[in-house]
Amino acid sequence: MKPSEFKKWRKDRGLTQEQAAKKLGLKKRAIQYYETGKRDGKDFKIPKTTELACYAISLGVEHYRGPQDLESDS
């Protein structure tokens, strides 16, 4: 995910940087790094986990409780 794609994702959902940080479980500063692609003047890549979290939120998944215990269903 490129910084411009991340910013578009946030804006398309009508989220402020602070709201996006809260939804993703991050600090607002991390959101700023993601949107500029820089941290302390160096290139910064958006982690795959954040990209996947954005995708999940886009699908309406707000919470993940882990894989279901199949043995408990028997």
N, C-alpha and C positions, 0 to 999 in steps of 0.2 A: 504494500500500500504506500503510495507516494504522499508527501505532505499535503499537496493540493487535494487529493482524494479524501484524506482524513478530514480536512477542513470542510469540504463539501458534504461529507457524511454528517458531520456535526450540524452544519447550518441547515441541511435538508430536514433535520429533525427538530429544528427550532431550539437547539440547545446552546446555552452560553458555554464558555470554556469551563466554568465552575460546575455547571450541571453535567456536562460530559464527563468531567473528572469523577464526579460522584457516581454516575452510572457505571463507569469502568473501574471504580475502586482505585483511582489514581489521585495524585495531587495536581492542582491546576498547572503547576510549572511543567509537569510532564506533557500536558496537552499543548502547552506553548512550544515545547521542543518538537512535538509531533508535527505541528503546523508549520514550523519554520524549517524543519529538517536539520537544525543545528542545536548543539549543546556546547556551551563554552567555546564557541567559534569553530567547533569541529562538526563534521557531518554526523548525523544521528539517524539511525534507521528505526522505523516503527516495528516493535516486536511482533512476531507472528501471533502471539497470544492476544495482543490487543486487536489485531486485524480480525481474528476469529471472534473476539468478543463483540466487535462492531457488527459483524455479520449476524451474530446471534441476536443482538438487540434489534437489528433491522427486521428480523423474523418474529420479534415479539417475545423472545426468550430473555427474561430479566434475571432469573435465578437458576442455578444448576446445583442439583443435589447429589450428583455422582451417579454412577451406574447402579441400577436396581439389583438387589440381591435376589438372584433367580431362585435360590433354594428356599427363600421365605415365601415365595409364591406357590410352592408345591403343597 
